[in-house]
Amino acid sequence: MHTVYVLKSLIDENFYIGCTSNFRDRIEYHNNGKVKSTKHRRPLMLVYKENYDNIYEAFKVERYYKTAKGKRELKDKLALSSNG
């Protein structure tokens, strides 16, 4: 199982989009400051995740969410999930 996830920094309110095959360990690394790109943006809050059986599909979705069009789609999904 591969997970595409979105974390929100409670410091600067920006998002971090990532992909991993070991979700629990990866989140722990983020929260313990072991990930360079989020180390100074802690604390972080998980705001969204999607699971995929195929690693290639997961990385494809992660890359897409980092594009302008993907960010708009993700923003819509986050708005829907917070209203539901």
C-alpha positions as CSV (number, residue, x, y, z in Angstrom):
1,M,0.0,0.0,0.0
2,H,1.3,3.5,-1.0
3,T,0.0,6.7,0.5
4,V,-0.2,10.2,-0.9
5,Y,-0.6,12.6,2.0
6,V,-0.9,16.3,2.7
7,L,0.4,17.9,5.8
8,K,-0.4,21.4,6.9
9,S,2.1,23.4,8.9
10,L,0.6,25.0,12.0
11,I,3.4,27.6,11.9
12,D,3.1,29.0,8.3
13,E,-0.1,27.3,7.2
14,N,1.5,26.0,4.1
15,F,1.0,22.4,2.8
16,Y,3.5,19.6,2.2
17,I,2.6,16.9,-0.2
18,G,4.4,13.5,0.0
19,C,4.2,9.9,-0.9
20,T,5.3,6.9,1.1
21,S,5.0,3.1,1.4
22,N,5.2,3.3,5.2
23,F,2.8,6.0,6.2
24,R,3.1,5.7,10.0
25,D,6.9,5.8,10.0
26,R,7.0,8.7,7.6
27,I,4.6,10.8,9.6
28,E,6.7,10.1,12.7
29,Y,9.8,11.2,10.8
30,H,8.0,14.5,9.9
31,N,6.9,15.1,13.5
32,N,10.3,14.3,14.9
33,G,12.0,16.8,12.6
34,K,13.9,14.1,10.6
35,V,12.6,15.4,7.2
36,K,14.6,18.4,6.0
37,S,11.7,20.1,4.1
38,T,9.3,20.1,7.1
39,K,11.8,20.3,10.0
40,H,11.3,24.0,10.7
41,R,7.6,24.0,9.9
42,R,6.5,21.8,12.8
43,P,4.0,21.1,14.2
44,L,2.3,19.5,11.3
45,M,-1.2,18.3,10.9
46,L,-2.4,15.6,8.5
47,V,-5.2,17.1,6.4
48,Y,-5.6,14.5,3.6
49,K,-4.5,11.1,2.4
50,E,-5.2,8.7,-0.4
51,N,-4.1,5.1,-0.6
52,Y,-2.9,3.3,-3.8
53,D,-1.9,-0.3,-4.5
54,N,0.4,0.7,-7.3
55,I,3.6,2.7,-6.4
56,Y,3.7,4.3,-9.9
57,E,0.1,5.6,-9.6
58,A,0.9,7.0,-6.1
59,F,3.9,8.9,-7.3
60,K,2.0,10.1,-10.4
61,V,-0.7,11.6,-8.2
62,E,1.8,13.2,-5.8
63,R,3.5,14.9,-8.8
64,Y,0.1,16.0,-10.1
65,Y,-0.9,17.5,-6.8
66,K,2.3,19.6,-6.9
67,T,1.2,21.3,-10.2
68,A,-1.0,24.4,-10.4
69,K,-4.0,22.4,-11.7
70,G,-3.4,19.6,-9.1
71,K,-3.2,22.1,-6.2
72,R,-6.6,23.6,-7.3
73,E,-8.1,20.1,-7.4
74,L,-6.6,19.2,-4.0
75,K,-7.9,22.5,-2.5
76,D,-11.4,21.5,-3.7
77,K,-11.0,18.1,-2.1
78,L,-9.9,19.6,1.2
79,A,-12.8,22.0,1.2
80,L,-15.2,19.1,0.6
81,S,-13.6,16.9,3.3
82,S,-13.8,19.8,5.9
83,N,-17.5,20.4,5.1
84,G,-18.5,16.7,5.2
